[in-house]
Amino acid sequence: MAVRTPDPDPDDGFGFDDVRSPDDNPGWLSDIELEEARRRLPMLYVEAVPVVTDGSGQVTSIGVLLRSTPLGEITRTLVSGRVRYGETVRDALFRHIENDLGPMAFPLLPVSPTPFAVAEYFPIPGVSAFHDDRQHAVSLAFVVPVTGTCEPRQDALEVTWFSPEDAASDGISAEMEGGRGTLLRQALAHLGLLR
């Protein structure tokens, strides 16, 4: 027997013709709700290492974001963000790539996305290679080829494209926030580019 979700109630105020703002999204938390959830639950994130490939599929460039922190520090990071309630991992990945790299990045998401790594971020430094003082978070990390033009949005200042050799350097790793240099090296190893 087939199971289907119920159709929306036409009187609930969220018909097909209604436009909803992000604040109306039931899959999003208010600042107070998010703070409370972060104190009690691990949060699910997706992270993407954007890459450019040549005609034979070989990775030629690795994209890393340059960001300014609320404290005014300049750091490097990867495309990342939370998965909303009711959102597929694929949709979350696409949304965050578009948010960070712009709508013209044209990511090539696989039919069935499989992460190359699972990173666990802890608020206490030293528990793992990954640290986020706001929360305990579990992140699914993906390598995503992009074919378009990347124009950073949100809080990213720029997208810097590195050769695989430069992306593996200690200098780039040291500039990455929260241990993401380790995650970048895991991506390079996954691609067979870490030498």
N, C-alpha and C positions, 0 to 999 in steps of 0.2 A: 504494500500500500504506500503510495506516495505521500510524503508529508510536505506541506507548504506553509509558509508564513502567512499570517493574516494580512489582508489588504489594509492600508491606512484608513482610519475612520474619517469620512469626509468632513465631520464636524470638529476634528481635533485641532484645526488651525494650521495644519501642516500638509495641505493638499499638494498635488503635483505642481500646481501653478504658483505656489508660494515660494518666495525667495527667502532663504534663511541666512542670517549673519553668523559668523563663527561663534558668537556668544550664545546663539540659540542652539548650537550643536549639542545634543545630549551626550555625545561621545567625548566631550571636552569638559575639563574641570575648571571651576573658578580658582583663583589664586589661593583662597583659604582651603578649598577642598583638596587642591594639589599638595599644599604643604602638609595637610593632615595625612593624605595617602602616602606621601613620601616618608613619613615617620613610621608607617605601619606595614607597608608592602613594597616588595621589589617592583620597579617600574620596567616595562618592556620598551626597548628602543630598537631602531634599525640604524645601521651606519653603512655608508657607501664609500668605496674608494673608486672615484671616477677615473677611467682610463681612456686613452685614444689608441686605436690599433691601426696598423697598416693594412694593405689589401690582402695580405696572407693571414691576418688575425694576430700578428705579433704585437704585443704592447710596446708602444713607442714613448708614451708619456703617461705620467701619473699626476692627477690633480689633487692639490692640497689647498684648503682654504686658509686665508689670513684673516684673523678676527681680532677685535679689540674687546677685552673683558670689561665688565662693569667698573673694575678698579683702574682701567686705563692701560692695562698691560696688552702688548701685542703678542699673540700666540698663533700657532698653526693647528689646524684640526681637520677633521673629515666631515663630510656630509652626515648629519645625524639628527634624530628626533624621535619623539615618543610615538607609539602605536596607539591610536584611539580605540576606545571600546567599540566593537562591531566593525572595525576596519581590518581588511586583510593585510598581511605583511607586504604583499605586492603593492597594494594601493598606498600604504604608508611610505614605502620606499620611493615610489614615484612622486608622491606629494613632497617629500623632503628634498629630493633631487631638484624638483622644479622650484621649491622655495629657496634653496641655496644657490643653484646654478642658473636659474632663470628658465622661462618657458621654451626657449629655443635650444636647450641642451640636447634634446632628443635622445634620451637614454634607451638603450637596448636591453630591456628586462627579459630574462628567460621566461619561458612558459611556466615553468615550475621553479621559482627561486629557491635555491639552496645556499645557506650561508657558508662561507669558507671558514668562519670562526664564530664562537660564542664568547663574548667578553663579559665578565662580571665586574661591575664597578662597585666599590665599597666606600662608605663615608670615612672609614678609618684607614689611613695610609698603611701600606705594607701587607694587607691581607691578600691582595693579588697585585698584578702588574698595573691594574687599572684603578683609578681613584676619582671619585666625585663627592665632594664634601657635602652636597645637598641630599644625597640619597643612596640607597642600594638599588642598582639598576642592572638588568640583564640586556645585553645588546646582541642582536643578530647582525653580523657583518658580511657585506656582499661586495664583490668587484663588479662594477657596472660600466660597460663601454658607453661612451657618449659620442654622438656623431655631428652634433650641431655646434652652435656658438654658445659659450658659457659666459653669462654676465651675472656676477654675484648679486644676490638680493639679501633681504633680511639684514642680519648683522655682520655679514661677511664683507670684508674690504676688497678682497680680490681672490681670484683663483690663480694659483701659481702652478705651472706645468713643469714637472721635473722628469729627467730621464730616469729609467729604473735604477741606474747606478747612483745618481744623485739622491733619489728618494730613499735609498738604503743607507745614506751616510749618517754618521753619529751626530753631525751638526743639525740636520733636519729632525732627527729623532728627538734631540734635546729641546727643540723649539715646539714640539707637539704637546698639547695639554692632556692631562689626565692619564698618561701612559699610552696615548694613541700612537706614539712612535713604534711601540711593540706591535700594535695592531697593523700598522702600515707594513712592518717587516713580515708579519704573518701573511699579509696579502701578497707581498712579493715572493715569498716562499711558495705559497699556493700556486702562483703563476709560473714557478720555476725560474724566477729572475733574481733570487737572492744568491749571491756568489760569495 
